[in-house]
Amino acid sequence: MNIEKLIEEAELNLSKQFKNIDELEFFYSKKVIDAFKNNNVSESCFNSTTGYGYNDLGRETLEKIFTEIFKSEDALVRNQFVSGSHALSTTLFALLRPGDTLLSVSGLPYDTLHEVIGIVDNPSSLKSFNINYEQIDLIDNDFDYDKIKEFLSNNKVKLIEIQRSKGYSTRESINIKKIEKVVKLVKEVSKDTIIMIDNCYCEFTERINPIEVGADIVVGSLIKNLGGGIAPNGAYVVGKHELIELVGERLTLPGEGREVGPTLGINRNLYQGLFLAPSVVASALKTAILTSYVLEKLGYEVSPKYNDERVDIVQNIIFRDPDKLIKYTQGIQFGSPIDSNVTPLPWDMPGYKDQVIMAAGTFTQGSSIELSCDGPIREPYIAYQQGALTYTYGKLGLISAIKNLLDK
């Protein structure tokens, strides 16, 4: 089979989808450059602080930029966050108190939050602090609005958590229209309930963000979309000022909160990563759409399909065969710039119940905005592919994965 020819055919048929992504890239590029200009970014913003990190101009200016881009009251953008999961955990511990109830209305959260919540026993979990967890599953890829209304009418809920991206599941990711509808319902029934959105993988994929439709606090990672492949670590939290203050005090310590936290020379990377993010996210979206088109042509189930609405940068390929999942994932690794000579194998990864195979030949360890592919070794054996710093490198990685998949 001539894979390159199949990809050329795909690109001819994807011109409409690619044009829409180009328009989205322009929209967010203008938003980013305007925020840089409005907040007077200068070379002095790249200066480093050490120790306590008091009066870090670059850190404070970057948080103003995130506040403007998300149209929020405030933002916390820190390299002290190890990951998006760490930022989510910090936010939950910051906002919940013993006796409170946490409610997920998007079904089971991502695997790495199971021990945080106490779904899987851990002596440091929210459950161990007497914080109650309840869950309402999605119905046909949408919120169960009636059940949510009934639950809120009969129970006091401190915080609702919504995970937009699908995680290691077969459901669709959740678009802004659905977020807007469920936020409106929650606020009508229980106006004081905090609505927290896990926005990982979803930034810059739609023109409206969750804050603009009424979410109280939004969390994401900087080694995903908004780091642009440049940020070496970190995460962000945006939302209402009083909530951001509480998250800052949980991240560091009460009384000092967001006033401390040295940047240790990372500022330039965070600024440059955000600056490049619209282009990089566009490349990731194009790579995902191309993957969807080509793998479907090869006879595999895909989600979303190439002409579906895109909510995040994640592309599912449903193999229903563990060997095919492994071979495809290994092919992504073989087409990577870093450790292309390494053959990934399923392993017991911290925070996950099942063994996971993960291809990530990335410049930043664990980066999901660079071309990567992973999946738990469990039915129906789905590869979760995301990222690509440029569309061309994404295409080359896809060719490598398909060749390895088809190699007898």
Buried (B, 14 or more C-beta within 10 A) or exposed (E): EEBEEBBEBBBEEBEEBBEEBEEBBEEBBEBBEEBBEEBEBEEEBBBBBEEEBEEBBBBBBBBBBBBBBBEBBBBBBBBBBBBBBBBBBBBBBBBBEEEBBBBBBBBBBBBBBBBBBBBBEBEEBBBEBEBBBEBBEBEEEBBBBEEBBEBBEEEEBBBBBBBBBBBBBEBBBBBBEBBBBBBEBBBEBBEEBBBBBBBBBBBBBBEEBBBBBBBBBBBBBBBBBBBBBBBBBBBBBBBBEEBBBBBBBBBBEEEEBBBBBBBEEBBBBBBBBBBBBBBBBBBBBBBBBBBBBBBBBBEBBBBBEBEEEBBBBBBBBBBEEBEBBBBBBBBBBBBBBBBEEEEBEBEEBEBBBEBBBBBBBBEBEBBBBBBBBBBBBBEEBBBBBBBBBBBEBBBBBBBBBBBBBBEE
